[in-house]
Amino acid sequence: MKRFKGFVIKEFYHIFRDYRTMVILFGMPFVQILIFGFAITNEIKNAGIAILDNSKDAVTQKITNKILSSDYFKLEKNLINYSEIEDNFRKGKIKEVIVFEHDFAKKLEKEKKAGIQIIADASDPNTASMLSSYTLSIINSYQQEMMKYQKFPMQIEPEVKMLYNEELKGVFMFVPGTITILLMLISAMMTSISITREKELGTMEVLLVSPLKPMQIIIGKVFPYIFIAFSIAIIILLMGFTVFGMPVQGNLLLLLGECLLFIIMALSLGIFISTLCKTQQIAMMISMFALMLPTILLSGFIFPIENMPVPLQILSNIVPTRWFIIIIKAILLKGVGIAYIWKETLVIAGMTVIFIGLSIKKFKVRLS
């Protein structure tokens, strides 16, 4: 019995001395329950909108105030003319534009009807549909309140226009998101086990006694996977175009270049993970399970980031997939060029440099 007790105690020591495994076992459930609890919501909050008020009268101001008084919308910009709408949608800061026609109040008083146009960014069809529904509900509520004080019925006629995805096809949201998630997880997984495999097989000594420098070893490990992951990206894009009818409004070479940059970043992250882990099992757990939920939930792929609590919005800034989804949607659906996505491109390039630098720094010249 004493031997058994000693054996059990030894196993506990064996488990608890590996702090990386303990962080994964106890940290992942804690982080995941927080992410699931706060990130998964169908509510819309603080969605950026712009208003083009061609009338600028008391009625349009009241309707605007009623819309902005809700928690659903946040005014990003007051537009001057109709030509500004497309440019602001391409910048990605606004999800909806509300346009009041000229002489809104006069037409409502004399003709008993006036029009409002609601233009939504339907590259995310679920969000666009919900935002337009909320806006219509608020306008209808204002109209009902107004009818109480009028002898004759007055009608506000809203017109809804879905930009970039008129038919609200869900595939226009899921194909870019799926491409991003697959490239991230597959690339990180492929490289995360590369150096740990060398350690486990005992072939690391061969690399250590070779004249290769740590940077050369890191790049050498990443380079073959670039070709494989890029081939996977092309296959996924071809399937999206041919099977699901995904449009390509922007420059195809720019799209492929951004995909290549993102792949290099994901592979660099995988190499960094492999330099931290002693076994392939731990590397696999981190690259697959620890990355999967933040990659999906904090990227804006399914749930809008602006709906999340502020701490999660801040945390989402270090999730690479958040920036690539913005890039790939902008190129595929909005047809934008590098002038509109250079900030996101620089973020991914910066992350690539950071992960490669950390990998080189963490790479152990001597076996531990």
KETORDREN-488176 format. One record per residue (C-alpha): residue number from 1; residue in three letters; chain; x, y, z. Coordinates in nm, 3 decimals. Layout:
<tikes>
   num   residu   chaine         x         y         z
   NUM      ALA        A         X         Y         Z
...
</tikes>
This chain:
<tikes>
   num   residu   chaine         x         y         z
     1      MET        A     0.000     0.000     0.000
     2      LYS        A     0.287     0.235     0.081
     3      ARG        A     0.441     0.161    -0.257
     4      PHE        A     0.110     0.239    -0.428
     5      LYS        A     0.074     0.561    -0.229
     6      GLY        A     0.426     0.663    -0.322
     7      PHE        A     0.355     0.583    -0.686
     8      VAL        A     0.040     0.800    -0.684
     9      ILE        A     0.227     1.089    -0.518
    10      LYS        A     0.502     1.056    -0.776
    11      GLU        A     0.246     1.080    -1.057
    12      PHE        A     0.100     1.397    -0.903
    13      TYR        A     0.450     1.549    -0.888
    14      HIS        A     0.510     1.441    -1.246
    15      ILE        A     0.193     1.616    -1.364
    16      PHE        A     0.221     1.935    -1.158
    17      ARG        A     0.586     2.002    -1.235
    18      ASP        A     0.500     2.062    -1.601
    19      TYR        A     0.359     2.411    -1.564
    20      ARG        A     0.274     2.439    -1.935
    21      THR        A     0.038     2.143    -1.915
    22      MET        A    -0.120     2.282    -1.598
    23      VAL        A    -0.178     2.619    -1.763
    24      ILE        A    -0.351     2.445    -2.054
    25      LEU        A    -0.561     2.216    -1.834
    26      PHE        A    -0.681     2.481    -1.590
    27      GLY        A    -0.640     2.798    -1.794
    28      MET        A    -0.825     2.689    -2.106
    29      PRO        A    -1.161     2.611    -1.933
    30      PHE        A    -1.143     2.942    -1.746
    31      VAL        A    -1.070     3.145    -2.059
    32      GLN        A    -1.318     2.955    -2.272
    33      ILE        A    -1.610     2.999    -2.034
    34      LEU        A    -1.541     3.375    -2.024
    35      ILE        A    -1.519     3.396    -2.403
    36      PHE        A    -1.833     3.187    -2.453
    37      GLY        A    -2.022     3.386    -2.190
    38      PHE        A    -1.939     3.731    -2.324
    39      ALA        A    -1.855     3.688    -2.692
    40      ILE        A    -2.146     3.472    -2.804
    41      THR        A    -2.440     3.705    -2.833
    42      ASN        A    -2.688     3.789    -3.107
    43      GLU        A    -2.746     4.139    -2.976
    44      ILE        A    -2.624     4.443    -3.164
    45      LYS        A    -2.453     4.717    -2.965
    46      ASN        A    -2.270     5.033    -3.065
    47      ALA        A    -2.273     4.957    -3.437
    48      GLY        A    -2.107     5.238    -3.627
    49      ILE        A    -2.343     5.429    -3.855
    50      ALA        A    -2.334     5.745    -4.067
    51      ILE        A    -2.618     5.986    -4.137
    52      LEU        A    -2.678     6.185    -4.454
    53      ASP        A    -2.939     6.446    -4.366
    54      ASN        A    -3.035     6.631    -4.683
    55      SER        A    -3.317     6.815    -4.507
    56      LYS        A    -3.170     6.919    -4.169
    57      ASP        A    -3.505     7.007    -4.016
    58      ALA        A    -3.664     6.948    -3.677
    59      VAL        A    -3.826     6.617    -3.777
    60      THR        A    -3.509     6.458    -3.914
    61      GLN        A    -3.324     6.572    -3.602
    62      LYS        A    -3.584     6.408    -3.377
    63      ILE        A    -3.565     6.081    -3.571
    64      THR        A    -3.184     6.094    -3.559
    65      ASN        A    -3.185     6.154    -3.183
    66      LYS        A    -3.428     5.867    -3.131
    67      ILE        A    -3.207     5.631    -3.333
    68      LEU        A    -2.889     5.737    -3.153
    69      SER        A    -3.050     5.725    -2.809
    70      SER        A    -3.067     5.347    -2.835
    71      ASP        A    -2.770     5.125    -2.746
    72      TYR        A    -2.774     4.974    -3.093
    73      PHE        A    -2.605     5.256    -3.284
    74      LYS        A    -2.308     5.487    -3.253
    75      LEU        A    -2.273     5.785    -3.485
    76      GLU        A    -1.939     5.772    -3.662
    77      LYS        A    -1.989     6.047    -3.916
    78      ASN        A    -2.232     6.299    -4.060
    79      LEU        A    -2.207     6.281    -4.438
    80      ILE        A    -2.235     6.579    -4.669
    81      ASN        A    -2.328     6.413    -4.997
    82      TYR        A    -2.421     6.076    -5.143
    83      SER        A    -2.078     6.017    -5.300
    84      GLU        A    -1.922     5.976    -4.955
    85      ILE        A    -2.123     5.664    -4.874
    86      GLU        A    -1.923     5.413    -5.076
    87      ASP        A    -1.589     5.544    -4.952
    88      ASN        A    -1.693     5.522    -4.586
    89      PHE        A    -1.825     5.169    -4.628
    90      ARG        A    -1.495     5.066    -4.784
    91      LYS        A    -1.303     5.202    -4.486
    92      GLY        A    -1.498     4.955    -4.272
    93      LYS        A    -1.584     5.190    -3.986
    94      ILE        A    -1.958     5.203    -4.050
    95      LYS        A    -2.216     4.928    -4.087
    96      GLU        A    -2.513     5.139    -4.198
    97      VAL        A    -2.598     5.474    -4.353
    98      ILE        A    -2.932     5.649    -4.298
    99      VAL        A    -3.030     5.897    -4.571
   100      PHE        A    -3.306     6.158    -4.524
   101      GLU        A    -3.444     6.301    -4.849
   102      HIS        A    -3.459     6.674    -4.923
   103      ASP        A    -3.741     6.877    -4.758
   104      PHE        A    -3.832     6.583    -4.536
   105      ALA        A    -4.050     6.777    -4.290
   106      LYS        A    -4.221     6.983    -4.565
   107      LYS        A    -4.312     6.673    -4.764
   108      LEU        A    -4.438     6.504    -4.451
   109      GLU        A    -4.660     6.803    -4.378
   110      LYS        A    -4.787     6.876    -4.730
   111      GLU        A    -4.779     6.538    -4.906
   112      LYS        A    -4.829     6.334    -4.587
   113      LYS        A    -4.533     6.112    -4.673
   114      ALA        A    -4.156     6.131    -4.684
   115      GLY        A    -3.876     5.884    -4.754
   116      ILE        A    -3.579     5.749    -4.563
   117      GLN        A    -3.317     5.526    -4.723
   118      ILE        A    -3.138     5.268    -4.510
   119      ILE        A    -2.816     5.138    -4.667
   120      ALA        A    -2.645     4.850    -4.488
   121      ASP        A    -2.310     4.678    -4.536
   122      ALA        A    -2.428     4.325    -4.620
   123      SER        A    -2.081     4.172    -4.638
   124      ASP        A    -2.193     4.048    -4.296
   125      PRO        A    -2.555     3.960    -4.385
   126      ASN        A    -2.669     3.874    -4.032
   127      THR        A    -2.553     4.205    -3.888
   128      ALA        A    -2.692     4.400    -4.183
   129      SER        A    -3.032     4.236    -4.149
   130      MET        A    -3.047     4.300    -3.774
   131      LEU        A    -2.936     4.663    -3.805
   132      SER        A    -3.192     4.741    -4.073
   133      SER        A    -3.462     4.572    -3.865
   134      TYR        A    -3.369     4.777    -3.557
   135      THR        A    -3.370     5.097    -3.762
   136      LEU        A    -3.709     5.021    -3.914
   137      SER        A    -3.848     4.942    -3.571
   138      ILE        A    -3.729     5.276    -3.431
   139      ILE        A    -3.868     5.467    -3.730
   140      ASN        A    -4.204     5.289    -3.697
   141      SER        A    -4.208     5.369    -3.326
   142      TYR        A    -4.150     5.739    -3.399
   143      GLN        A    -4.423     5.734    -3.664
   144      GLN        A    -4.675     5.584    -3.420
   145      GLU        A    -4.592     5.849    -3.161
   146      MET        A    -4.633     6.121    -3.423
   147      MET        A    -4.970     5.983    -3.537
   148      LYS        A    -5.118     6.044    -3.193
   149      TYR        A    -5.098     6.419    -3.244
   150      GLN        A    -5.200     6.436    -3.611
   151      LYS        A    -5.553     6.457    -3.747
   152      PHE        A    -5.454     6.302    -4.078
   153      PRO        A    -5.223     6.004    -4.123
   154      MET        A    -4.865     6.070    -4.219
   155      GLN        A    -4.638     5.801    -4.353
   156      ILE        A    -4.261     5.767    -4.341
   157      GLU        A    -4.155     5.538    -4.624
   158      PRO        A    -3.825     5.360    -4.552
   159      GLU        A    -3.628     5.200    -4.835
   160      VAL        A    -3.373     4.934    -4.742
   161      LYS        A    -3.070     4.871    -4.963
   162      MET        A    -2.816     4.597    -4.897
   163      LEU        A    -2.472     4.687    -5.028
   164      TYR        A    -2.220     4.424    -5.151
   165      ASN        A    -2.464     4.136    -5.093
   166      GLU        A    -2.814     4.226    -5.209
   167      GLU        A    -2.948     3.872    -5.167
   168      LEU        A    -2.804     3.842    -4.814
   169      LYS        A    -2.625     3.519    -4.898
   170      GLY        A    -2.472     3.368    -4.585
   171      VAL        A    -2.195     3.212    -4.792
   172      PHE        A    -2.048     3.561    -4.848
   173      MET        A    -1.976     3.571    -4.475
   174      PHE        A    -1.876     3.209    -4.415
   175      VAL        A    -1.635     3.158    -4.706
   176      PRO        A    -1.395     3.441    -4.604
   177      GLY        A    -1.421     3.336    -4.240
   178      THR        A    -1.362     2.970    -4.318
   179      ILE        A    -1.059     3.051    -4.533
   180      THR        A    -0.913     3.255    -4.247
   181      ILE        A    -0.977     2.996    -3.976
   182      LEU        A    -0.844     2.704    -4.182
   183      LEU        A    -0.528     2.883    -4.289
   184      MET        A    -0.461     2.992    -3.931
   185      LEU        A    -0.516     2.657    -3.761
   186      ILE        A    -0.361     2.436    -4.031
   187      SER        A    -0.051     2.652    -4.069
   188      ALA        A     0.006     2.687    -3.695
   189      MET        A    -0.053     2.317    -3.637
   190      MET        A     0.184     2.206    -3.913
   191      THR        A     0.478     2.404    -3.782
   192      SER        A     0.409     2.382    -3.409
   193      ILE        A     0.517     2.020    -3.402
   194      SER        A     0.824     2.059    -3.626
   195      ILE        A     1.091     2.154    -3.370
   196      THR        A     0.928     1.949    -3.092
   197      ARG        A     0.943     1.649    -3.326
   198      GLU        A     1.316     1.705    -3.369
   199      LYS        A     1.354     1.712    -2.990
   200      GLU        A     1.156     1.393    -2.938
   201      LEU        A     1.330     1.200    -3.216
   202      GLY        A     1.673     1.310    -3.095
   203      THR        A     1.763     1.466    -3.429
   204      MET        A     1.804     1.812    -3.279
   205      GLU        A     2.171     1.733    -3.215
   206      VAL        A     2.229     1.714    -3.589
   207      LEU        A     2.091     2.066    -3.632
   208      LEU        A     2.284     2.200    -3.334
   209      VAL        A     2.624     2.081    -3.459
   210      SER        A     2.554     2.205    -3.812
   211      PRO        A     2.688     2.544    -3.928
   212      LEU        A     2.332     2.672    -3.960
   213      LYS        A     2.234     2.970    -3.749
   214      PRO        A     1.908     2.974    -3.547
   215      MET        A     1.745     3.211    -3.798
   216      GLN        A     1.837     2.980    -4.085
   217      ILE        A     1.693     2.679    -3.901
   218      ILE        A     1.370     2.867    -3.829
   219      ILE        A     1.330     2.986    -4.189
   220      GLY        A     1.423     2.642    -4.317
   221      LYS        A     1.150     2.489    -4.103
   222      VAL        A     0.889     2.738    -4.223
   223      PHE        A     0.972     2.754    -4.595
   224      PRO        A     0.838     2.411    -4.710
   225      TYR        A     0.511     2.472    -4.529
   226      ILE        A     0.461     2.804    -4.707
   227      PHE        A     0.420     2.621    -5.036
   228      ILE        A     0.182     2.363    -4.884
   229      ALA        A    -0.035     2.620    -4.703
   230      PHE        A    -0.045     2.850    -5.007
   231      SER        A    -0.164     2.558    -5.221
   232      ILE        A    -0.438     2.493    -4.964
   233      ALA        A    -0.537     2.861    -4.979
   234      ILE        A    -0.568     2.850    -5.358
   235      ILE        A    -0.779     2.533    -5.340
   236      ILE        A    -1.014     2.691    -5.083
   237      LEU        A    -1.047     3.009    -5.290
   238      LEU        A    -1.118     2.810    -5.608
   239      MET        A    -1.388     2.614    -5.426
   240      GLY        A    -1.540     2.938    -5.299
   241      PHE        A    -1.547     3.084    -5.650
   242      THR        A    -1.670     2.777    -5.839
   243      VAL        A    -1.891     2.596    -5.588
   244      PHE        A    -2.039     2.886    -5.389
   245      GLY        A    -2.016     3.167    -5.644
   246      MET        A    -1.802     3.389    -5.423
   247      PRO        A    -1.728     3.712    -5.613
   248      VAL        A    -1.385     3.870    -5.649
   249      GLN        A    -1.445     4.242    -5.678
   250      GLY        A    -1.085     4.340    -5.602
   251      ASN        A    -0.740     4.262    -5.737
   252      LEU        A    -0.667     3.888    -5.740
   253      LEU        A    -0.289     3.936    -5.707
   254      LEU        A    -0.344     4.156    -5.401
   255      LEU        A    -0.567     3.887    -5.253
   256      LEU        A    -0.305     3.616    -5.308
   257      GLY        A    -0.033     3.842    -5.168
   258      GLU        A    -0.235     3.904    -4.852
   259      CYS        A    -0.301     3.529    -4.820
   260      LEU        A     0.072     3.460    -4.849
   261      LEU        A     0.152     3.719    -4.581
   262      PHE        A    -0.110     3.572    -4.347
   263      ILE        A     0.022     3.219    -4.404
   264      ILE        A     0.378     3.327    -4.320
   265      MET        A     0.247     3.492    -4.002
   266      ALA        A     0.055     3.177    -3.899
   267      LEU        A     0.355     2.955    -3.972
   268      SER        A     0.576     3.187    -3.767
   269      LEU        A     0.330     3.159    -3.478
   270      GLY        A     0.344     2.781    -3.507
   271      ILE        A     0.724     2.785    -3.496
   272      PHE        A     0.713     3.009    -3.188
   273      ILE        A     0.479     2.762    -3.018
   274      SER        A     0.714     2.475    -3.104
   275      THR        A     1.009     2.654    -2.944
   276      LEU        A     0.812     2.681    -2.618
   277      CYS        A     0.698     2.318    -2.598
   278      LYS        A     0.895     2.008    -2.514
   279      THR        A     0.657     1.754    -2.667
   280      GLN        A     0.447     1.731    -2.980
   281      GLN        A     0.141     1.663    -2.767
   282      ILE        A     0.165     1.996    -2.584
   283      ALA        A     0.240     2.179    -2.908
   284      MET        A    -0.065     2.022    -3.071
   285      MET        A    -0.289     2.111    -2.776
   286      ILE        A    -0.182     2.474    -2.784
   287      SER        A    -0.198     2.514    -3.162
   288      MET        A    -0.536     2.345    -3.197
   289      PHE        A    -0.738     2.391    -2.880
   290      ALA        A    -0.590     2.705    -2.725
   291      LEU        A    -0.596     2.892    -3.058
   292      MET        A    -0.924     2.761    -3.197
   293      LEU        A    -1.181     2.939    -2.980
   294      PRO        A    -1.014     3.283    -2.967
   295      THR        A    -0.948     3.256    -3.341
   296      ILE        A    -1.315     3.188    -3.415
   297      LEU        A    -1.495     3.391    -3.148
   298      LEU        A    -1.272     3.701    -3.122
   299      SER        A    -1.211     3.750    -3.492
   300      GLY        A    -1.550     3.894    -3.585
   301      PHE        A    -1.613     3.592    -3.807
   302      ILE        A    -1.946     3.501    -3.646
   303      PHE        A    -2.009     3.754    -3.370
   304      PRO        A    -1.948     4.130    -3.419
   305      ILE        A    -1.659     4.257    -3.207
   306      GLU        A    -1.840     4.579    -3.115
   307      ASN        A    -2.102     4.370    -2.932
   308      MET        A    -1.844     4.233    -2.690
   309      PRO        A    -1.735     4.385    -2.358
   310      VAL        A    -1.447     4.633    -2.381
   311      PRO        A    -1.184     4.392    -2.237
   312      LEU        A    -1.264     4.137    -2.509
   313      GLN        A    -1.259     4.408    -2.776
   314      ILE        A    -0.910     4.504    -2.660
   315      LEU        A    -0.804     4.138    -2.650
   316      SER        A    -0.930     4.087    -3.005
   317      ASN        A    -0.662     4.328    -3.131
   318      ILE        A    -0.394     4.063    -3.076
   319      VAL        A    -0.596     3.797    -3.262
   320      PRO        A    -0.444     3.787    -3.614
   321      THR        A    -0.759     3.649    -3.778
   322      ARG        A    -0.952     3.964    -3.688
   323      TRP        A    -0.733     4.169    -3.923
   324      PHE        A    -0.721     3.915    -4.206
   325      ILE        A    -1.100     3.875    -4.215
   326      ILE        A    -1.128     4.253    -4.263
   327      ILE        A    -0.874     4.232    -4.547
   328      ILE        A    -1.024     3.936    -4.732
   329      LYS        A    -1.382     4.067    -4.709
   330      ALA        A    -1.273     4.409    -4.828
   331      ILE        A    -1.096     4.265    -5.133
   332      LEU        A    -1.354     4.000    -5.224
   333      LEU        A    -1.677     4.191    -5.164
   334      LYS        A    -1.591     4.561    -5.167
   335      GLY        A    -1.318     4.557    -5.431
   336      VAL        A    -1.085     4.780    -5.232
   337      GLY        A    -0.714     4.829    -5.294
   338      ILE        A    -0.418     4.851    -5.061
   339      ALA        A    -0.503     5.215    -4.981
   340      TYR        A    -0.798     5.095    -4.768
   341      ILE        A    -0.634     4.794    -4.598
   342      TRP        A    -0.275     4.907    -4.543
   343      LYS        A    -0.323     4.937    -4.166
   344      GLU        A    -0.447     4.579    -4.133
   345      THR        A    -0.166     4.461    -4.361
   346      LEU        A     0.093     4.635    -4.143
   347      VAL        A    -0.054     4.473    -3.830
   348      ILE        A    -0.017     4.124    -3.978
   349      ALA        A     0.334     4.204    -4.107
   350      GLY        A     0.428     4.333    -3.762
   351      MET        A     0.298     4.017    -3.597
   352      THR        A     0.504     3.810    -3.842
   353      VAL        A     0.822     3.994    -3.748
   354      ILE        A     0.743     3.961    -3.376
   355      PHE        A     0.679     3.584    -3.393
   356      ILE        A     0.992     3.518    -3.600
   357      GLY        A     1.198     3.732    -3.361
   358      LEU        A     1.060     3.556    -3.053
   359      SER        A     1.118     3.217    -3.216
   360      ILE        A     1.483     3.298    -3.280
   361      LYS        A     1.524     3.432    -2.927
   362      LYS        A     1.359     3.128    -2.771
   363      PHE        A     1.543     2.880    -2.987
   364      LYS        A     1.783     2.695    -2.761
   365      VAL        A     2.130     2.650    -2.900
   366      ARG        A     2.191     2.377    -2.644
   367      LEU        A     1.959     2.097    -2.551
   368      SER        A     1.798     2.139    -2.213
</tikes>
